[in-house]
C-alpha cells in the first residue's frame, strides 16, 4: 500500500483515524514517561520538567493532527455558526484566557517544574503545567514545608495575578520573627549577647549560607539580608518592646533556630528582670 493510499484511507475514515491517534498518543506518553522516570531514578536526577514538556508536545501534536484531519468539517462548522461567534467567544472567555496564560508562561518562562512560586495568595511547588491549569503542591510559607494539599489553578490566574518566583527560598530563606515583651526591661542591655548566641546557632552553615547569599545577590542583582543574623529593637503600636530577629538559614531549619533564639531571648530577659 502506497503512502497516497494510506493518506486517502485515513481521510475516508476520520473518526477511526482520530481514535487511533488519541490511543497511540496515550500509550506513547505512558511509555516515554516510564522510561524517563526509570532513567532519572537510576541517575538520581529530577526530570519532571522533561516529562511535563513531552506530555505537552504529544498533546499539541494530537491536536494539530486532529485539526488537519477535520479541517473541512471545521470550516463548514465555522461558516454555519458565524452569527454566533460573539456568543461563543463570551462563553469560552475563561478557556481562551487559560490558553493565553499557558502561552505566556511558555514564552516568558517565569518558572519551571520544581520551582516554588506564589500566584495571588497561593504558594506551592510547580509539578505540572498544561493548556488549562497549573498544578502546585501547596507550601506553608511560614514553615517552609509542604502541607500535603494539591492546588489546581486555572491559567487565567497567571494573567490576572502577579507571579512571584520563590525558588531561592527552597533551600535557604531570609527568616524574620518578632519577640514582644513589656517595657520593664531595656532590650538594648542584652542585644549584643543575643546576637552572639544567634550567631552560634547559625555557625554550622555560615560558610554555605554566605556562598548561597552571594549567589542570590549576583543572580538577582540586589542586596538581601544575611548571612549574619541581625536584631532590631523597636516598640509596638500598643507600647510594648519588640525585638525583630532576621536570620539567613536553611529553610528546613528556620523554625528550629527560631525556637532556640526565642529561648535565649527569654533567658536573657528574665535574667535582666531579676537584676533590676
C-alpha positions in Angstrom: 0.0 0.0 0.0 1.5 3.3 -1.1 1.7 6.5 1.1 -1.0 8.1 -1.0 -3.4 5.2 -0.4 -2.8 5.3 3.3 -3.4 9.1 3.3 -6.7 8.6 1.4 -7.7 5.8 3.8 -7.2 8.0 6.9 -9.3 10.8 5.4 -12.1 8.4 4.4 -12.4 7.0 8.0 -11.8 10.2 10.0 -13.5 9.0 13.2 -11.5 5.8 13.3 -8.3 7.7 12.5 -9.0 10.2 15.3 -9.5 7.5 17.8 -6.3 5.8 16.6 -4.2 9.0 17.0 -5.5 9.5 20.5 -4.9 5.9 21.6 -1.4 5.9 20.1 -0.5 9.2 21.7 -1.8 7.9 25.1 0.3 4.8 25.1 3.3 6.7 23.7 3.1 9.1 26.6 2.9 6.2 29.1 5.9 4.5 27.6 8.1 7.6 27.4 7.2 8.8 30.9 8.0 5.3 32.3 11.4 5.2 30.5 12.4 8.7 31.6 11.3 8.1 35.2 13.3 4.8 35.3 16.4 6.5 34.0 16.1 9.6 36.2 15.6 7.4 39.3 18.7 5.4 38.4 20.8 8.6 37.9 19.2 10.4 40.9 18.1 13.3 38.7 14.9 15.4 38.7 13.4 15.0 35.2 9.8 16.2 36.0 10.3 19.2 33.7 11.2 16.9 30.8 8.2 14.7 31.5 5.9 17.7 31.6 7.4 19.0 28.3 7.0 15.7 26.5 3.3 15.4 27.6 2.5 18.8 26.3 4.3 18.2 23.0 2.5 15.0 22.4 -0.9 16.6 23.3 -0.1 19.5 20.9 0.8 17.1 18.1 -2.5 15.2 18.6 -4.4 18.5 18.5 -2.7 19.6 15.3 -3.3 16.2 13.6 -6.9 16.2 14.5 -7.3 19.8 13.3 -5.7 18.8 9.9 -7.9 15.7 9.7 -11.1 17.6 10.3 -10.2 20.8 8.6 -13.0 20.6 6.0 -15.7 19.9 8.7 -14.4 22.6 10.9 -14.5 25.1 8.0 -18.2 24.2 7.3 -19.0 24.4 11.0 -17.3 27.8 11.3 -19.3 29.2 8.4 -22.6 27.8 9.8 -22.1 29.4 13.2 -20.6 32.7 12.1 -23.6 34.5 13.6 -22.8 33.1 17.0 -19.1 33.9 17.1 -19.6 36.7 19.6 -21.6 34.4 21.9 -19.1 31.6 21.6 -16.2 34.0 22.4 -18.0 35.2 25.5 -18.9 31.7 26.6 -15.3 30.5 26.2 -13.6 33.6 27.5 -12.2 31.7 30.5 -10.9 28.9 28.4 -9.3 31.4 25.9 -7.6 33.2 28.9 -6.3 29.8 30.1 -4.7 29.2 26.7 -3.2 32.8 26.6 -1.9 32.2 30.1 -0.2 29.0 29.0 1.4 30.7 26.0 2.6 33.5 28.4 4.4 31.1 30.7 5.9 29.2 27.8 7.2 32.4 26.2 8.3 34.3 29.3 9.3 31.2 31.4 8.8 32.9 34.9 9.1 29.4 36.4 9.6 25.8 35.6 8.6 22.5 37.1 10.1 22.1 40.6 10.2 25.9 41.4 8.4 27.4 44.4 6.1 30.2 43.3 3.4 32.5 44.6 0.3 33.2 42.5 -2.0 35.6 44.2 -2.4 34.2 47.7 -1.4 30.7 46.8 2.0 29.2 47.5 3.4 26.0 46.1 5.9 23.9 44.2 5.2 23.6 40.5 4.5 20.0 39.5 2.8 20.3 36.1 1.6 22.8 33.5 -0.8 22.3 30.6 -3.2 24.2 28.4 -5.9 24.6 31.1 -4.3 24.6 34.5 -1.2 24.9 36.7 -0.7 22.2 39.4 1.0 23.1 42.6 2.0 21.2 45.8 0.9 23.7 48.4 3.7 25.1 50.6 3.2 26.7 54.0 5.4 29.8 53.5 5.7 30.3 57.3 7.2 26.9 58.0 8.8 26.4 54.5 7.2 22.9 54.2 4.6 21.1 52.1 1.1 20.9 53.5 0.1 17.8 51.6 -2.5 19.6 49.6 -2.6 20.0 45.8 -3.7 23.2 44.2 -5.1 23.4 40.7 -5.0 26.9 39.4 -6.6 27.9 36.0 -4.1 29.5 33.7 -6.2 32.6 33.6 -5.0 33.4 37.1 -1.4 33.8 35.7 -2.6 36.8 33.6 -4.7 38.4 36.3 -2.3 38.0 39.3 1.4 38.7 40.0 3.7 35.7 39.7 6.5 35.5 42.3 9.3 33.0 41.9 10.3 31.9 45.4 12.7 29.2 44.3 15.7 30.6 46.2 13.6 30.0 49.4 13.5 26.3 48.7 17.0 25.8 50.2 17.8 29.0 52.2 15.4 31.7 53.4 15.6 35.1 55.0 13.5 34.3 58.1 12.3 37.1 60.3 10.3 36.8 63.5 9.4 39.3 66.3 9.6 38.8 70.0 7.4 41.1 72.2 7.8 41.9 75.9 6.8 44.6 78.3 8.9 47.7 78.9 10.1 46.6 82.3 13.5 45.6 80.7 15.6 47.6 78.4 16.2 45.2 75.4 19.3 47.1 74.4 21.0 45.8 77.6 21.3 42.3 76.2 21.0 42.8 72.5 24.7 42.1 71.8 24.7 38.9 73.7 21.5 37.8 71.9 23.3 38.5 68.6 26.3 36.4 69.7 24.1 33.5 70.7 22.2 33.7 67.4 25.5 33.7 65.5 26.4 30.5 67.4 23.2 28.8 66.2 24.0 29.8 62.6 27.7 28.9 62.8 27.3 25.3 61.4 26.1 26.5 58.0 27.5 30.0 57.9 30.0 29.4 55.1 27.5 27.7 52.8 24.9 30.4 53.6 27.5 33.1 52.7 28.1 31.5 49.3 24.4 31.0 48.7 23.6 34.5 49.7 26.3 35.8 47.3 24.9 33.6 44.5 21.3 35.0 45.0 22.6 38.6 45.1 24.6 38.1 41.9 21.7 36.4 40.1 19.1 38.9 41.1 21.4 42.0 41.2 20.1 43.0 44.6 21.3 43.1 48.2 19.5 40.9 50.6 19.8 40.4 54.4 22.4 37.9 55.6 24.1 35.7 56.2 24.9 37.2 59.6 21.9 37.4 61.9 20.5 40.9 62.9 18.4 42.1 65.8 16.3 45.3 65.6 14.8 46.8 68.7 11.6 48.8 68.4 8.2 49.3 70.0 4.8 48.0 69.1 1.7 50.1 68.4 0.5 49.3 72.0 3.7 50.4 73.7 5.4 47.0 74.1 9.1 46.5 73.4 9.9 44.3 70.3 13.0 42.6 69.1 12.8 41.7 65.4 15.3 38.9 64.5 16.4 38.2 61.0 18.4 35.1 60.0 19.5 33.6 56.7 19.4 29.9 57.2 18.4 26.6 55.6 14.6 26.6 55.1 14.1 23.3 56.9 16.0 24.6 60.0 14.3 28.0 60.2 11.7 27.1 62.9 14.1 25.1 65.0 16.6 28.0 65.1 13.7 30.5 65.8 12.9 28.4 68.9 16.5 28.4 70.1 16.8 32.1 69.7 13.5 32.6 71.4 14.7 30.5 74.3 17.9 32.6 74.6 15.8 35.8 74.5 13.6 34.7 77.3 16.5 33.6 79.5 18.3 36.9 79.0 15.1 38.9 79.5 14.2 37.2 82.8 17.9 37.5 83.9 17.8 41.2 83.4 14.4 41.4 85.2 15.8 39.7 88.3 18.8 42.1 88.3 16.6 45.2 88.4 
